[in-house]
Amino acid sequence: MDEAIIELYETIERSLPRKNSQVRRAIEKSRLTIADILAKHANPDGTIPRGKVNVILDEILALENEIYRNLQRELRLVLEDVAQKTTIGLAEAIIAYIGISQLIEVVGLPAALAELTIGVAEAVFSALTGTTYRNHVNSSVNSAFNRIGEDGLVLNDRIRNIAQVLRNEIEVTLRQSIRRGEGTTEIFRRLEQVFSDLSWRLDVITETEALYTLRQTIGKFAEDSGIFKALKIVDFPHGEPGEHERHKCYIYAHRDEHGLGEGVYPVGTRKIRNPHPRCRSVLLPVLIDGLE
Ligand SMILES: [Zn+2]
């Protein structure tokens, strides 16, 4: 079963570059909005009349909210996808490795589940957790949005911050370019740089929250289902050489804080769900007695 869960983590991890570009594209849309605004005010030769600076910057103000909303929407989609794949993968792994008959015998799930031919995984999931796939997915995604980081910020604050920085950089660039009498082609080249300078910050958010959502989806299942007696955090070395040993995931994974074994924590433990930004660690289930 551990292998099935690790495979699930790897599938999600492999999809991260695609998810990063999906979120990056959400802000790229705003470049088109800027192009429209500039085109409206440009001279026939592509330069922008200096007297139009303030009108243009006024229109750019509204961009901050557009960026914020687009980012929020896209991140939610990305996290929903992670939570969905994790929920379904988890339910399938449990059926494949524990088996419905053991769940009926040991956990006392309704015997009628053995007769089902369609929607088996979802029915077993609901019987174990008392909730639906849909609710489980929503709860994981909401948890990513509501989690307060060590800096006291929630996800929406981080997105808002990126939207503010981006709008501000756009403003500075436009002000300078128009003053220098640069044409729209040159302005677009500069703006492209402004957007790409910020994309690494977006990637950190996307990867951190996607991997958090994955661990949260498993942690919440462990709490709701009662078939895991604990969760074992397994760290995968990442980052620069020598850096990993300072990661909290490494520390948590090599400690026996509860006398349950190295890296083994009660299912409700929060800190192992997000040891640090961009953490690659995984949570593996420790099954209750009788189910191993
Ligand atoms: Zn880590």
Residues whose N, C-alpha, C, O or C-beta is under 5 A from the ligand:
A	BS01	ZN	H247 C249 C279 R280 S281
